[in-house]
Structure formats: structure tokens, C-alpha cells
């Protein structure tokens, strides 16, 4: 692009953007947990945080990027729900 910016599309973020104003948060979270895997949600979270950082928008320091490789299987659902909550915040 002429201004040096690149556009990165993310299916999870696009879905959230389209449904955010029309679908109740609890139902949207349920859809995201049921349809997307932990890696897809984690990738969306990283993309969002990187875009926020690039735009120099202040974000809470309690937000952490965690990589799914070291998580045990029973923690994946918790991670998905936490990441979805962050995306919808």
C-alpha cells in the first residue's frame, strides 16, 4: 500500500465485528467457543493486541499473550473463554 500499512484479515475478528451489535454477548461467546479452536481465538487475540499497540492505544497491562503449546488440554476451554471475553471487551 502507498502509506506503508498492511491489512491483515482475521476470520474470528471479522465474525465478532459483524455480530457484536446484534447478538447478546453470552450467545456470541458460546458461538465462538463452539465454532473456533483455541489457536484461532489466540491468533485473533494476538492480532488485536498488535493492532492496538501499532495504533498506540492504551490497553490494560493485565492482558497477557499466552501460547497454546504449553497449556494442558483441560485448560484450553478456559483459555478460549478468556480470550473471547477479551475480544468482546
C-alpha positions as CSV (number, residue, x, y, z in Angstrom):
1,X,0.0,0.0,0.0
2,X,1.1,3.6,-0.6
3,X,1.2,4.6,3.1
4,X,3.2,1.5,4.3
5,X,0.2,0.0,6.1
6,X,-0.9,-3.6,5.6
7,X,-4.3,-5.1,6.1
8,X,-4.5,-8.4,7.9
9,X,-7.8,-10.1,7.8
10,X,-8.8,-12.4,10.7
11,X,-11.9,-14.6,10.4
12,X,-12.6,-14.5,14.2
13,X,-12.3,-10.7,14.4
14,X,-14.5,-10.2,11.3
15,X,-17.2,-12.5,12.8
16,X,-17.1,-10.6,16.1
17,X,-17.2,-7.3,14.3
18,X,-20.3,-8.3,12.3
19,X,-22.2,-9.8,15.2
20,X,-21.1,-7.6,18.2
21,X,-24.0,-5.1,18.0
22,X,-26.8,-7.6,17.2
23,X,-26.0,-10.8,19.2
24,X,-26.1,-10.9,23.0
25,X,-22.6,-11.3,24.5
26,X,-23.4,-14.6,26.2
27,X,-24.7,-16.1,22.9
28,X,-21.7,-14.7,20.9
29,X,-19.2,-16.2,23.4
30,X,-21.0,-19.5,23.1
31,X,-20.8,-19.4,19.3
32,X,-17.1,-18.6,19.4
33,X,-16.3,-21.4,21.8
34,X,-18.3,-23.9,19.9
35,X,-17.0,-23.0,16.4
36,X,-13.4,-21.8,16.7
37,X,-10.5,-23.7,18.1
38,X,-8.1,-22.3,20.8
39,X,-5.4,-21.5,18.2
40,X,-7.8,-19.4,16.1
41,X,-9.0,-17.4,19.0
42,X,-5.5,-17.0,20.3
43,X,-4.4,-15.8,16.9
44,X,-7.2,-13.2,16.8
45,X,-6.2,-12.0,20.3
46,X,-2.6,-11.6,19.3
47,X,-3.7,-9.8,16.1
48,X,-5.9,-7.4,18.0
49,X,-3.3,-6.6,20.6
50,X,-0.7,-6.0,17.9
51,X,-3.1,-3.7,16.1
52,X,-3.8,-1.8,19.3
53,X,-0.1,-1.4,20.0
54,X,0.5,-0.2,16.5
55,X,-2.2,2.4,16.8
56,X,-0.7,3.4,20.2
57,X,-3.9,2.8,22.1
58,X,-3.6,2.2,25.8
59,X,-4.7,-1.2,27.0
60,X,-4.8,-2.8,30.4
61,X,-1.5,-4.4,31.5
62,X,-3.4,-7.4,32.8
63,X,-3.8,-8.6,29.2
64,X,-1.3,-11.3,28.5
65,X,-0.4,-13.2,25.4
66,X,-0.2,-16.9,26.1
67,X,0.9,-19.5,23.6
68,X,-1.2,-22.7,23.5
69,X,1.8,-25.1,23.2
70,X,2.4,-25.3,26.9
71,X,-1.2,-25.5,28.0
72,X,-2.7,-28.8,29.1
73,X,-5.8,-30.0,27.3
74,X,-8.2,-29.2,30.2
75,X,-7.1,-25.5,30.2
76,X,-7.8,-24.9,26.6
77,X,-11.5,-24.2,27.2
78,X,-10.6,-21.7,29.9
79,X,-8.2,-20.0,27.6
80,X,-10.7,-19.8,24.8
81,X,-13.3,-18.3,27.1
82,X,-10.8,-15.8,28.5
83,X,-9.6,-14.8,25.0
84,X,-13.2,-14.4,23.8
85,X,-14.0,-12.2,26.8
86,X,-11.0,-10.0,25.9
87,X,-12.0,-9.8,22.3
88,X,-15.6,-8.7,23.2
89,X,-14.4,-6.2,25.9
